[in-house]
Amino acid sequence: MAKNIKREQEVVVISGAHKGKRGKVLEVKAPEKILVEGINLITKYERKTQENPEGGSVQREAPIHYSNVILAERYDAKSK
């Protein structure tokens, strides 16, 4: 299944806290994790550096297991 999911494809989350949400795959991480745009957001706190003198918090996508998503085209075909 992970071999079927590639970058830039649209997927639907089928289980977990974000069930039913759609998003575009940003990255396929080895071996069974993927990053989906706008899904499973976490808050990372950055320390002050010369490049970022303010520091602060940033929201990022955390990886989710590929078995928790399905390709949007397959999801739409199942619901018909």
PDB file with SEQRES, HELIX, SHEET and CRYST1 records, atoms N, CA, C and O in Angstrom:
SEQRES   1 A   80  MET ALA LYS ASN ILE LYS ARG GLU GLN GLU VAL VAL VAL          
SEQRES   2 A   80  ILE SER GLY ALA HIS LYS GLY LYS ARG GLY LYS VAL LEU          
SEQRES   3 A   80  GLU VAL LYS ALA PRO GLU LYS ILE LEU VAL GLU GLY ILE          
SEQRES   4 A   80  ASN LEU ILE THR LYS TYR GLU ARG LYS THR GLN GLU ASN          
SEQRES   5 A   80  PRO GLU GLY GLY SER VAL GLN ARG GLU ALA PRO ILE HIS          
SEQRES   6 A   80  TYR SER ASN VAL ILE LEU ALA GLU ARG TYR ASP ALA LYS          
SEQRES   7 A   80  SER LYS                                                      
HELIX    1 AA1 TYR A   66  ASN A   68  5                                   3    
HELIX    2 AA2 ALA A   72  SER A   79  1                                   8    
SHEET    1 AA1 4 LYS A  33  VAL A  36  0                                        
SHEET    2 AA1 4 ARG A  22  LYS A  29 -1                                        
SHEET    3 AA1 4 GLU A  10  VAL A  13 -1                                        
SHEET    4 AA1 4 VAL A  69  LEU A  71 -1                                        
SHEET    1 AA2 2 LEU A  41  GLU A  46  0                                        
SHEET    2 AA2 2 GLY A  56  GLU A  61 -1                                        
CRYST1    1.000    1.000    1.000  90.00  90.00  90.00 P 1           1          
ATOM      1  N   MET A   1       0.809  -1.194   0.000  1.00  0.00           N  
ATOM      2  CA  MET A   1       0.000   0.000   0.000  1.00  0.00           C  
ATOM      3  C   MET A   1       0.854   1.260   0.000  1.00  0.00           C  
ATOM      4  O   MET A   1       0.517   2.216  -0.698  1.00  0.00           O  
ATOM      5  N   ALA A   2       1.934   1.297   0.747  1.00  0.00           N  
ATOM      6  CA  ALA A   2       2.777   2.481   0.795  1.00  0.00           C  
ATOM      7  C   ALA A   2       3.380   2.754  -0.570  1.00  0.00           C  
ATOM      8  O   ALA A   2       3.678   3.903  -0.894  1.00  0.00           O  
ATOM      9  N   LYS A   3       3.563   1.730  -1.365  1.00  0.00           N  
ATOM     10  CA  LYS A   3       4.114   1.925  -2.696  1.00  0.00           C  
ATOM     11  C   LYS A   3       3.122   2.641  -3.596  1.00  0.00           C  
ATOM     12  O   LYS A   3       3.525   3.257  -4.583  1.00  0.00           O  
ATOM     13  N   ASN A   4       1.828   2.575  -3.278  1.00  0.00           N  
ATOM     14  CA  ASN A   4       0.812   3.236  -4.082  1.00  0.00           C  
ATOM     15  C   ASN A   4       0.688   4.712  -3.754  1.00  0.00           C  
ATOM     16  O   ASN A   4       0.230   5.486  -4.595  1.00  0.00           O  
ATOM     17  N   ILE A   5       1.077   5.122  -2.573  1.00  0.00           N  
ATOM     18  CA  ILE A   5       0.948   6.512  -2.158  1.00  0.00           C  
ATOM     19  C   ILE A   5       2.231   7.251  -2.504  1.00  0.00           C  
ATOM     20  O   ILE A   5       3.320   6.883  -2.061  1.00  0.00           O  
ATOM     21  N   LYS A   6       2.081   8.300  -3.305  1.00  0.00           N  
ATOM     22  CA  LYS A   6       3.232   9.069  -3.739  1.00  0.00           C  
ATOM     23  C   LYS A   6       3.026  10.549  -3.407  1.00  0.00           C  
ATOM     24  O   LYS A   6       1.923  10.976  -3.067  1.00  0.00           O  
ATOM     25  N   ARG A   7       4.106  11.316  -3.513  1.00  0.00           N  
ATOM     26  CA  ARG A   7       4.049  12.742  -3.237  1.00  0.00           C  
ATOM     27  C   ARG A   7       3.067  13.441  -4.162  1.00  0.00           C  
ATOM     28  O   ARG A   7       2.894  13.037  -5.312  1.00  0.00           O  
ATOM     29  N   GLU A   8       2.425  14.485  -3.663  1.00  0.00           N  
ATOM     30  CA  GLU A   8       1.489  15.332  -4.404  1.00  0.00           C  
ATOM     31  C   GLU A   8       0.129  14.680  -4.668  1.00  0.00           C  
ATOM     32  O   GLU A   8      -0.716  15.301  -5.313  1.00  0.00           O  
ATOM     33  N   GLN A   9      -0.116  13.451  -4.194  1.00  0.00           N  
ATOM     34  CA  GLN A   9      -1.424  12.830  -4.353  1.00  0.00           C  
ATOM     35  C   GLN A   9      -2.336  13.276  -3.217  1.00  0.00           C  
ATOM     36  O   GLN A   9      -1.870  13.598  -2.124  1.00  0.00           O  
ATOM     37  N   GLU A  10      -3.635  13.293  -3.483  1.00  0.00           N  
ATOM     38  CA  GLU A  10      -4.593  13.660  -2.445  1.00  0.00           C  
ATOM     39  C   GLU A  10      -5.062  12.396  -1.737  1.00  0.00           C  
ATOM     40  O   GLU A  10      -5.405  11.402  -2.376  1.00  0.00           O  
ATOM     41  N   VAL A  11      -5.072  12.451  -0.406  1.00  0.00           N  
ATOM     42  CA  VAL A  11      -5.482  11.311   0.405  1.00  0.00           C  
ATOM     43  C   VAL A  11      -6.569  11.737   1.385  1.00  0.00           C  
ATOM     44  O   VAL A  11      -6.757  12.923   1.658  1.00  0.00           O  
ATOM     45  N   VAL A  12      -7.283  10.731   1.910  1.00  0.00           N  
ATOM     46  CA  VAL A  12      -8.306  10.947   2.931  1.00  0.00           C  
ATOM     47  C   VAL A  12      -7.919  10.110   4.138  1.00  0.00           C  
ATOM     48  O   VAL A  12      -7.573   8.938   3.994  1.00  0.00           O  
ATOM     49  N   VAL A  13      -7.974  10.701   5.328  1.00  0.00           N  
ATOM     50  CA  VAL A  13      -7.665   9.981   6.560  1.00  0.00           C  
ATOM     51  C   VAL A  13      -8.882   9.128   6.914  1.00  0.00           C  
ATOM     52  O   VAL A  13     -10.001   9.636   6.986  1.00  0.00           O  
ATOM     53  N   ILE A  14      -8.660   7.826   7.134  1.00  0.00           N  
ATOM     54  CA  ILE A  14      -9.777   6.923   7.385  1.00  0.00           C  
ATOM     55  C   ILE A  14      -9.864   6.466   8.831  1.00  0.00           C  
ATOM     56  O   ILE A  14     -10.831   5.800   9.201  1.00  0.00           O  
ATOM     57  N   SER A  15      -8.873   6.808   9.666  1.00  0.00           N  
ATOM     58  CA  SER A  15      -8.950   6.456  11.081  1.00  0.00           C  
ATOM     59  C   SER A  15      -8.129   7.431  11.902  1.00  0.00           C  
ATOM     60  O   SER A  15      -7.201   8.065  11.399  1.00  0.00           O  
ATOM     61  N   GLY A  16      -8.484   7.541  13.169  1.00  0.00           N  
ATOM     62  CA  GLY A  16      -7.757   8.419  14.065  1.00  0.00           C  
ATOM     63  C   GLY A  16      -8.499   9.718  14.314  1.00  0.00           C  
ATOM     64  O   GLY A  16      -9.658   9.871  13.929  1.00  0.00           O  
ATOM     65  N   ALA A  17      -7.821  10.648  14.959  1.00  0.00           N  
ATOM     66  CA  ALA A  17      -8.430  11.911  15.369  1.00  0.00           C  
ATOM     67  C   ALA A  17      -8.819  12.787  14.187  1.00  0.00           C  
ATOM     68  O   ALA A  17      -9.713  13.622  14.323  1.00  0.00           O  
ATOM     69  N   HIS A  18      -8.189  12.629  13.048  1.00  0.00           N  
ATOM     70  CA  HIS A  18      -8.439  13.468  11.873  1.00  0.00           C  
ATOM     71  C   HIS A  18      -9.246  12.738  10.811  1.00  0.00           C  
ATOM     72  O   HIS A  18      -9.141  13.049   9.625  1.00  0.00           O  
ATOM     73  N   LYS A  19     -10.037  11.788  11.224  1.00  0.00           N  
ATOM     74  CA  LYS A  19     -10.822  10.960  10.301  1.00  0.00           C  
ATOM     75  C   LYS A  19     -11.717  11.823   9.414  1.00  0.00           C  
ATOM     76  O   LYS A  19     -12.415  12.717   9.893  1.00  0.00           O  
ATOM     77  N   GLY A  20     -11.684  11.536   8.104  1.00  0.00           N  
ATOM     78  CA  GLY A  20     -12.519  12.247   7.147  1.00  0.00           C  
ATOM     79  C   GLY A  20     -11.869  13.458   6.513  1.00  0.00           C  
ATOM     80  O   GLY A  20     -12.412  14.004   5.553  1.00  0.00           O  
ATOM     81  N   LYS A  21     -10.727  13.897   7.011  1.00  0.00           N  
ATOM     82  CA  LYS A  21     -10.061  15.070   6.452  1.00  0.00           C  
ATOM     83  C   LYS A  21      -9.250  14.680   5.222  1.00  0.00           C  
ATOM     84  O   LYS A  21      -8.732  13.568   5.119  1.00  0.00           O  
ATOM     85  N   ARG A  22      -9.155  15.629   4.293  1.00  0.00           N  
ATOM     86  CA  ARG A  22      -8.393  15.423   3.059  1.00  0.00           C  
ATOM     87  C   ARG A  22      -7.163  16.303   3.070  1.00  0.00           C  
ATOM     88  O   ARG A  22      -7.151  17.368   3.687  1.00  0.00           O  
ATOM     89  N   GLY A  23      -6.121  15.850   2.380  1.00  0.00           N  
ATOM     90  CA  GLY A  23      -4.918  16.646   2.258  1.00  0.00           C  
ATOM     91  C   GLY A  23      -3.996  16.083   1.209  1.00  0.00           C  
ATOM     92  O   GLY A  23      -4.158  14.951   0.752  1.00  0.00           O  
ATOM     93  N   LYS A  24      -3.025  16.892   0.833  1.00  0.00           N  
ATOM     94  CA  LYS A  24      -2.047  16.492  -0.168  1.00  0.00           C  
ATOM     95  C   LYS A  24      -0.821  15.921   0.535  1.00  0.00           C  
ATOM     96  O   LYS A  24      -0.396  16.447   1.564  1.00  0.00           O  
ATOM     97  N   VAL A  25      -0.252  14.857  -0.006  1.00  0.00           N  
ATOM     98  CA  VAL A  25       0.926  14.229   0.577  1.00  0.00           C  
ATOM     99  C   VAL A  25       2.129  15.131   0.318  1.00  0.00           C  
ATOM    100  O   VAL A  25       2.445  15.443  -0.830  1.00  0.00           O  
ATOM    101  N   LEU A  26       2.792  15.546   1.388  1.00  0.00           N  
ATOM    102  CA  LEU A  26       3.972  16.390   1.275  1.00  0.00           C  
ATOM    103  C   LEU A  26       5.246  15.566   1.115  1.00  0.00           C  
ATOM    104  O   LEU A  26       6.151  15.940   0.370  1.00  0.00           O  
ATOM    105  N   GLU A  27       5.302  14.433   1.828  1.00  0.00           N  
ATOM    106  CA  GLU A  27       6.522  13.627   1.828  1.00  0.00           C  
ATOM    107  C   GLU A  27       6.190  12.208   2.256  1.00  0.00           C  
ATOM    108  O   GLU A  27       5.353  11.991   3.132  1.00  0.00           O  
ATOM    109  N   VAL A  28       6.854  11.242   1.627  1.00  0.00           N  
ATOM    110  CA  VAL A  28       6.740   9.844   2.034  1.00  0.00           C  
ATOM    111  C   VAL A  28       8.021   9.507   2.769  1.00  0.00           C  
ATOM    112  O   VAL A  28       9.104   9.502   2.184  1.00  0.00           O  
ATOM    113  N   LYS A  29       7.887   9.222   4.067  1.00  0.00           N  
ATOM    114  CA  LYS A  29       9.054   8.918   4.896  1.00  0.00           C  
ATOM    115  C   LYS A  29       9.194   7.409   5.017  1.00  0.00           C  
ATOM    116  O   LYS A  29       8.205   6.676   4.994  1.00  0.00           O  
ATOM    117  N   ALA A  30      10.424   6.959   5.146  1.00  0.00           N  
ATOM    118  CA  ALA A  30      10.682   5.526   5.229  1.00  0.00           C  
ATOM    119  C   ALA A  30      10.361   5.009   6.613  1.00  0.00           C  
ATOM    120  O   ALA A  30      10.532   5.764   7.571  1.00  0.00           O  
ATOM    121  N   PRO A  31       9.918   3.807   6.790  1.00  0.00           N  
ATOM    122  CA  PRO A  31       9.391   2.956   5.716  1.00  0.00           C  
ATOM    123  C   PRO A  31       7.888   3.080   5.551  1.00  0.00           C  
ATOM    124  O   PRO A  31       7.382   2.807   4.463  1.00  0.00           O  
ATOM    125  N   GLU A  32       7.140   3.484   6.592  1.00  0.00           N  
ATOM    126  CA  GLU A  32       5.684   3.420   6.498  1.00  0.00           C  
ATOM    127  C   GLU A  32       4.991   4.684   6.989  1.00  0.00           C  
ATOM    128  O   GLU A  32       3.834   4.624   7.407  1.00  0.00           O  
ATOM    129  N   LYS A  33       5.659   5.805   6.948  1.00  0.00           N  
ATOM    130  CA  LYS A  33       5.081   7.061   7.456  1.00  0.00           C  
ATOM    131  C   LYS A  33       4.964   8.065   6.312  1.00  0.00           C  
ATOM    132  O   LYS A  33       5.772   8.067   5.383  1.00  0.00           O  
ATOM    133  N   ILE A  34       3.941   8.920   6.397  1.00  0.00           N  
ATOM    134  CA  ILE A  34       3.767   9.971   5.405  1.00  0.00           C  
ATOM    135  C   ILE A  34       3.399  11.277   6.101  1.00  0.00           C  
ATOM    136  O   ILE A  34       2.831  11.267   7.193  1.00  0.00           O  
ATOM    137  N   LEU A  35       3.726  12.406   5.459  1.00  0.00           N  
ATOM    138  CA  LEU A  35       3.330  13.725   5.926  1.00  0.00           C  
ATOM    139  C   LEU A  35       2.205  14.210   5.026  1.00  0.00           C  
ATOM    140  O   LEU A  35       2.341  14.207   3.803  1.00  0.00           O  
ATOM    141  N   VAL A  36       1.092  14.627   5.629  1.00  0.00           N  
ATOM    142  CA  VAL A  36      -0.057  15.100   4.875  1.00  0.00           C  
ATOM    143  C   VAL A  36      -0.303  16.563   5.255  1.00  0.00           C  
ATOM    144  O   VAL A  36      -0.319  16.913   6.435  1.00  0.00           O  
ATOM    145  N   GLU A  37      -0.490  17.395   4.258  1.00  0.00           N  
ATOM    146  CA  GLU A  37      -0.669  18.835   4.454  1.00  0.00           C  
ATOM    147  C   GLU A  37      -1.895  19.121   5.319  1.00  0.00           C  
ATOM    148  O   GLU A  37      -3.009  18.726   4.978  1.00  0.00           O  
ATOM    149  N   GLY A  38      -1.679  19.813   6.447  1.00  0.00           N  
ATOM    150  CA  GLY A  38      -2.768  20.229   7.313  1.00  0.00           C  
ATOM    151  C   GLY A  38      -3.307  19.159   8.246  1.00  0.00           C  
ATOM    152  O   GLY A  38      -4.276  19.411   8.962  1.00  0.00           O  
ATOM    153  N   ILE A  39      -2.714  17.978   8.262  1.00  0.00           N  
ATOM    154  CA  ILE A  39      -3.187  16.866   9.087  1.00  0.00           C  
ATOM    155  C   ILE A  39      -2.136  16.565  10.153  1.00  0.00           C  
ATOM    156  O   ILE A  39      -0.937  16.596   9.876  1.00  0.00           O  
ATOM    157  N   ASN A  40      -2.591  16.274  11.374  1.00  0.00           N  
ATOM    158  CA  ASN A  40      -1.723  15.895  12.488  1.00  0.00           C  
ATOM    159  C   ASN A  40      -0.704  16.989  12.807  1.00  0.00           C  
ATOM    160  O   ASN A  40       0.498  16.729  12.876  1.00  0.00           O  
ATOM    161  N   LEU A  41      -1.192  18.200  12.999  1.00  0.00           N  
ATOM    162  CA  LEU A  41      -0.315  19.335  13.301  1.00  0.00           C  
ATOM    163  C   LEU A  41       0.163  19.273  14.748  1.00  0.00           C  
ATOM    164  O   LEU A  41      -0.603  18.965  15.661  1.00  0.00           O  
ATOM    165  N   ILE A  42       1.439  19.572  14.935  1.00  0.00           N  
ATOM    166  CA  ILE A  42       2.034  19.660  16.265  1.00  0.00           C  
ATOM    167  C   ILE A  42       2.685  21.034  16.398  1.00  0.00           C  
ATOM    168  O   ILE A  42       2.978  21.682  15.393  1.00  0.00           O  
ATOM    169  N   THR A  43       2.911  21.474  17.614  1.00  0.00           N  
ATOM    170  CA  THR A  43       3.559  22.749  17.866  1.00  0.00           C  
ATOM    171  C   THR A  43       5.000  22.501  18.272  1.00  0.00           C  
ATOM    172  O   THR A  43       5.267  21.818  19.261  1.00  0.00           O  
ATOM    173  N   LYS A  44       5.930  23.061  17.501  1.00  0.00           N  
ATOM    174  CA  LYS A  44       7.352  22.977  17.826  1.00  0.00           C  
ATOM    175  C   LYS A  44       7.784  24.348  18.326  1.00  0.00           C  
ATOM    176  O   LYS A  44       7.426  25.371  17.741  1.00  0.00           O  
ATOM    177  N   TYR A  45       8.551  24.367  19.402  1.00  0.00           N  
ATOM    178  CA  TYR A  45       9.049  25.611  19.957  1.00  0.00           C  
ATOM    179  C   TYR A  45      10.495  25.789  19.539  1.00  0.00           C  
ATOM    180  O   TYR A  45      11.332  24.919  19.781  1.00  0.00           O  
ATOM    181  N   GLU A  46      10.790  26.927  18.904  1.00  0.00           N  
ATOM    182  CA  GLU A  46      12.138  27.196  18.422  1.00  0.00           C  
ATOM    183  C   GLU A  46      12.838  28.172  19.365  1.00  0.00           C  
ATOM    184  O   GLU A  46      12.245  29.141  19.840  1.00  0.00           O  
ATOM    185  N   ARG A  47      14.084  27.898  19.617  1.00  0.00           N  
ATOM    186  CA  ARG A  47      14.842  28.804  20.470  1.00  0.00           C  
ATOM    187  C   ARG A  47      15.343  29.989  19.659  1.00  0.00           C  
ATOM    188  O   ARG A  47      15.342  29.959  18.428  1.00  0.00           O  
ATOM    189  N   LYS A  48      15.764  31.015  20.352  1.00  0.00           N  
ATOM    190  CA  LYS A  48      16.261  32.210  19.687  1.00  0.00           C  
ATOM    191  C   LYS A  48      17.624  31.914  19.072  1.00  0.00           C  
ATOM    192  O   LYS A  48      18.497  31.334  19.717  1.00  0.00           O  
ATOM    193  N   THR A  49      17.791  32.320  17.813  1.00  0.00           N  
ATOM    194  CA  THR A  49      19.069  32.182  17.113  1.00  0.00           C  
ATOM    195  C   THR A  49      19.341  33.480  16.375  1.00  0.00           C  
ATOM    196  O   THR A  49      18.516  34.394  16.390  1.00  0.00           O  
ATOM    197  N   GLN A  50      20.485  33.562  15.737  1.00  0.00           N  
ATOM    198  CA  GLN A  50      20.787  34.761  14.962  1.00  0.00           C  
ATOM    199  C   GLN A  50      19.859  34.872  13.749  1.00  0.00           C  
ATOM    200  O   GLN A  50      19.487  35.975  13.350  1.00  0.00           O  
ATOM    201  N   GLU A  51      19.486  33.733  13.166  1.00  0.00           N  
ATOM    202  CA  GLU A  51      18.576  33.755  12.016  1.00  0.00           C  
ATOM    203  C   GLU A  51      17.144  34.062  12.453  1.00  0.00           C  
ATOM    204  O   GLU A  51      16.381  34.670  11.702  1.00  0.00           O  
ATOM    205  N   ASN A  52      16.776  33.639  13.680  1.00  0.00           N  
ATOM    206  CA  ASN A  52      15.427  33.828  14.196  1.00  0.00           C  
ATOM    207  C   ASN A  52      15.519  34.462  15.592  1.00  0.00           C  
ATOM    208  O   ASN A  52      15.380  33.762  16.595  1.00  0.00           O  
ATOM    209  N   PRO A  53      15.751  35.770  15.663  1.00  0.00           N  
ATOM    210  CA  PRO A  53      15.961  36.408  16.966  1.00  0.00           C  
ATOM    211  C   PRO A  53      14.730  36.409  17.864  1.00  0.00           C  
ATOM    212  O   PRO A  53      14.864  36.555  19.078  1.00  0.00           O  
ATOM    213  N   GLU A  54      13.547  36.251  17.306  1.00  0.00           N  
ATOM    214  CA  GLU A  54      12.325  36.235  18.084  1.00  0.00           C  
ATOM    215  C   GLU A  54      12.101  34.895  18.792  1.00  0.00           C  
ATOM    216  O   GLU A  54      11.555  34.860  19.894  1.00  0.00           O  
ATOM    217  N   GLY A  55      12.524  33.786  18.155  1.00  0.00           N  
ATOM    218  CA  GLY A  55      12.187  32.469  18.693  1.00  0.00           C  
ATOM    219  C   GLY A  55      10.715  32.220  18.444  1.00  0.00           C  
ATOM    220  O   GLY A  55      10.172  32.712  17.455  1.00  0.00           O  
ATOM    221  N   GLY A  56      10.051  31.469  19.312  1.00  0.00           N  
ATOM    222  CA  GLY A  56       8.609  31.296  19.206  1.00  0.00           C  
ATOM    223  C   GLY A  56       8.199  29.886  18.841  1.00  0.00           C  
ATOM    224  O   GLY A  56       8.996  28.949  18.888  1.00  0.00           O  
ATOM    225  N   SER A  57       6.923  29.761  18.472  1.00  0.00           N  
ATOM    226  CA  SER A  57       6.376  28.445  18.172  1.00  0.00           C  
ATOM    227  C   SER A  57       5.981  28.366  16.702  1.00  0.00           C  
ATOM    228  O   SER A  57       5.605  29.362  16.083  1.00  0.00           O  
ATOM    229  N   VAL A  58       6.077  27.161  16.167  1.00  0.00           N  
ATOM    230  CA  VAL A  58       5.753  26.900  14.768  1.00  0.00           C  
ATOM    231  C   VAL A  58       4.910  25.638  14.717  1.00  0.00           C  
ATOM    232  O   VAL A  58       5.221  24.652  15.386  1.00  0.00           O  
ATOM    233  N   GLN A  59       3.837  25.663  13.921  1.00  0.00           N  
ATOM    234  CA  GLN A  59       3.046  24.451  13.752  1.00  0.00           C  
ATOM    235  C   GLN A  59       3.550  23.703  12.525  1.00  0.00           C  
ATOM    236  O   GLN A  59       3.757  24.290  11.464  1.00  0.00           O  
ATOM    237  N   ARG A  60       3.746  22.384  12.691  1.00  0.00           N  
ATOM    238  CA  ARG A  60       4.235  21.523  11.622  1.00  0.00           C  
ATOM    239  C   ARG A  60       3.398  20.266  11.555  1.00  0.00           C  
ATOM    240  O   ARG A  60       2.724  19.893  12.515  1.00  0.00           O  
ATOM    241  N   GLU A  61       3.453  19.620  10.401  1.00  0.00           N  
ATOM    242  CA  GLU A  61       2.793  18.333  10.254  1.00  0.00           C  
ATOM    243  C   GLU A  61       3.682  17.241  10.843  1.00  0.00           C  
ATOM    244  O   GLU A  61       4.896  17.239  10.640  1.00  0.00           O  
ATOM    245  N   ALA A  62       3.075  16.329  11.562  1.00  0.00           N  
ATOM    246  CA  ALA A  62       3.781  15.171  12.089  1.00  0.00           C  
ATOM    247  C   ALA A  62       3.428  13.984  11.194  1.00  0.00           C  
ATOM    248  O   ALA A  62       2.337  13.944  10.626  1.00  0.00           O  
ATOM    249  N   PRO A  63       4.343  13.012  11.062  1.00  0.00           N  
ATOM    250  CA  PRO A  63       4.048  11.871  10.195  1.00  0.00           C  
ATOM    251  C   PRO A  63       2.948  10.987  10.772  1.00  0.00           C  
ATOM    252  O   PRO A  63       2.809  10.857  11.988  1.00  0.00           O  
ATOM    253  N   ILE A  64       2.170  10.382   9.877  1.00  0.00           N  
ATOM    254  CA  ILE A  64       1.163   9.410  10.265  1.00  0.00           C  
ATOM    255  C   ILE A  64       1.418   8.124   9.495  1.00  0.00           C  
ATOM    256  O   ILE A  64       2.071   8.143   8.451  1.00  0.00           O  
ATOM    257  N   HIS A  65       0.917   7.026   9.993  1.00  0.00           N  
ATOM    258  CA  HIS A  65       1.118   5.726   9.361  1.00  0.00           C  
ATOM    259  C   HIS A  65       0.305   5.644   8.086  1.00  0.00           C  
ATOM    260  O   HIS A  65      -0.831   6.117   8.038  1.00  0.00           O  
ATOM    261  N   TYR A  66       0.879   5.047   7.053  1.00  0.00           N  
ATOM    262  CA  TYR A  66       0.221   5.005   5.756  1.00  0.00           C  
ATOM    263  C   TYR A  66      -1.080   4.203   5.774  1.00  0.00           C  
ATOM    264  O   TYR A  66      -1.936   4.402   4.912  1.00  0.00           O  
ATOM    265  N   SER A  67      -1.243   3.296   6.748  1.00  0.00           N  
ATOM    266  CA  SER A  67      -2.463   2.490   6.797  1.00  0.00           C  
ATOM    267  C   SER A  67      -3.669   3.300   7.266  1.00  0.00           C  
ATOM    268  O   SER A  67      -4.802   2.829   7.169  1.00  0.00           O  
ATOM    269  N   ASN A  68      -3.440   4.510   7.772  1.00  0.00           N  
ATOM    270  CA  ASN A  68      -4.532   5.362   8.243  1.00  0.00           C  
ATOM    271  C   ASN A  68      -5.086   6.265   7.148  1.00  0.00           C  
ATOM    272  O   ASN A  68      -5.979   7.070   7.411  1.00  0.00           O  
ATOM    273  N   VAL A  69      -4.569   6.144   5.920  1.00  0.00           N  
ATOM    274  CA  VAL A  69      -5.056   6.970   4.817  1.00  0.00           C  
ATOM    275  C   VAL A  69      -5.390   6.101   3.616  1.00  0.00           C  
ATOM    276  O   VAL A  69      -4.938   4.961   3.506  1.00  0.00           O  
ATOM    277  N   ILE A  70      -6.191   6.662   2.721  1.00  0.00           N  
ATOM    278  CA  ILE A  70      -6.528   6.009   1.468  1.00  0.00           C  
ATOM    279  C   ILE A  70      -6.503   7.093   0.394  1.00  0.00           C  
ATOM    280  O   ILE A  70      -6.797   8.256   0.673  1.00  0.00           O  
ATOM    281  N   LEU A  71      -6.157   6.717  -0.814  1.00  0.00           N  
ATOM    282  CA  LEU A  71      -6.158   7.676  -1.905  1.00  0.00           C  
ATOM    283  C   LEU A  71      -7.567   8.224  -2.102  1.00  0.00           C  
ATOM    284  O   LEU A  71      -8.540   7.475  -2.018  1.00  0.00           O  
ATOM    285  N   ALA A  72      -7.683   9.515  -2.363  1.00  0.00           N  
ATOM    286  CA  ALA A  72      -8.986  10.168  -2.477  1.00  0.00           C  
ATOM    287  C   ALA A  72      -9.808   9.578  -3.612  1.00  0.00           C  
ATOM    288  O   ALA A  72     -11.028   9.464  -3.499  1.00  0.00           O  
ATOM    289  N   GLU A  73      -9.159   9.205  -4.693  1.00  0.00           N  
ATOM    290  CA  GLU A  73      -9.912   8.641  -5.825  1.00  0.00           C  
ATOM    291  C   GLU A  73     -10.520   7.289  -5.471  1.00  0.00           C  
ATOM    292  O   GLU A  73     -11.617   6.972  -5.930  1.00  0.00           O  
ATOM    293  N   ARG A  74      -9.833   6.495  -4.670  1.00  0.00           N  
ATOM    294  CA  ARG A  74     -10.388   5.211  -4.223  1.00  0.00           C  
ATOM    295  C   ARG A  74     -11.503   5.425  -3.200  1.00  0.00           C  
ATOM    296  O   ARG A  74     -12.493   4.693  -3.193  1.00  0.00           O  
ATOM    297  N   TYR A  75     -11.341   6.423  -2.344  1.00  0.00           N  
ATOM    298  CA  TYR A  75     -12.344   6.744  -1.331  1.00  0.00           C  
ATOM    299  C   TYR A  75     -13.641   7.189  -1.994  1.00  0.00           C  
ATOM    300  O   TYR A  75     -14.724   6.780  -1.577  1.00  0.00           O  
ATOM    301  N   ASP A  76     -13.538   8.018  -3.014  1.00  0.00           N  
ATOM    302  CA  ASP A  76     -14.710   8.508  -3.730  1.00  0.00           C  
ATOM    303  C   ASP A  76     -15.407   7.369  -4.462  1.00  0.00           C  
ATOM    304  O   ASP A  76     -16.636   7.331  -4.527  1.00  0.00           O  
ATOM    305  N   ALA A  77     -14.625   6.435  -5.017  1.00  0.00           N  
ATOM    306  CA  ALA A  77     -15.206   5.301  -5.741  1.00  0.00           C  
ATOM    307  C   ALA A  77     -15.955   4.373  -4.789  1.00  0.00           C  
ATOM    308  O   ALA A  77     -16.980   3.803  -5.162  1.00  0.00           O  
ATOM    309  N   LYS A  78     -15.456   4.215  -3.564  1.00  0.00           N  
ATOM    310  CA  LYS A  78     -16.111   3.343  -2.571  1.00  0.00           C  
ATOM    311  C   LYS A  78     -17.427   3.939  -2.091  1.00  0.00           C  
ATOM    312  O   LYS A  78     -18.376   3.207  -1.813  1.00  0.00           O  
ATOM    313  N   SER A  79     -17.488   5.271  -1.993  1.00  0.00           N  
ATOM    314  CA  SER A  79     -18.693   5.900  -1.456  1.00  0.00           C  
ATOM    315  C   SER A  79     -19.832   5.961  -2.467  1.00  0.00           C  
ATOM    316  O   SER A  79     -20.966   6.255  -2.090  1.00  0.00           O  
ATOM    317  N   LYS A  80     -19.560   5.693  -3.731  1.00  0.00           N  
ATOM    318  CA  LYS A  80     -20.627   5.709  -4.758  1.00  0.00           C  
ATOM    319  C   LYS A  80     -21.426   4.445  -4.776  1.00  0.00           C  
ATOM    320  O   LYS A  80     -22.350   4.311  -5.578  1.00  0.00           O  
TER     321      LYS A  80                                                      
END                                                                             
